[in-house]
Amino acid sequence: MRHHGIRAITARRFRLCTTDSRHDLPIAPNRLRQKFAAERPNQVWLADVPYVPTGQGWLYLAVVLDLFTRKIVGWAMRDHLRAELTIAALTMAIQRQKPPPCLIHHSDSQRINASFRAA
């Protein structure tokens, strides 16, 4: 191949970067302190946004999970990672579960936390 000036075309390495820790936004205190246990339903909710590669691009899935029951209480899917996605998942969870005011909502994602502050 070198003799004929032919070389392989290599795909550019994909690097997904979603967390931007360089911001001046307030950071909520960590009320769970790594104690991932709940005594009753609707006491602690966890949130995450996994990405699913599809033939048409990335699918973003926002999920809200009840820590006690380990069941998904709210979710939303979009082709983008804007605040609307995480707000839709949280709205679904609130409407379906009607949690008490003492609910703890935990996410380690800066995007999710910023989205909920914006709502």
Number of C-alpha atoms within 10 A of each C-alpha: 7 6 5 6 6 8 8 6 6 6 6 6 6 6 6 7 6 10 11 9 10 6 8 6 11 9 10 8 7 11 10 13 7 7 7 10 11 15 10 11 16 24 18 21 26 18 23 18 21 10 15 11 9 8 6 7 10 14 18 20 20 23 23 27 22 22 21 16 13 12 12 15 21 23 22 19 17 15 14 13 19 13 17 15 22 31 20 18 20 23 14 17 22 16 11 11 13 10 16 10 8 9 12 16 19 20 16 12 16 15 20 23 20 15 16 13 12 10 9
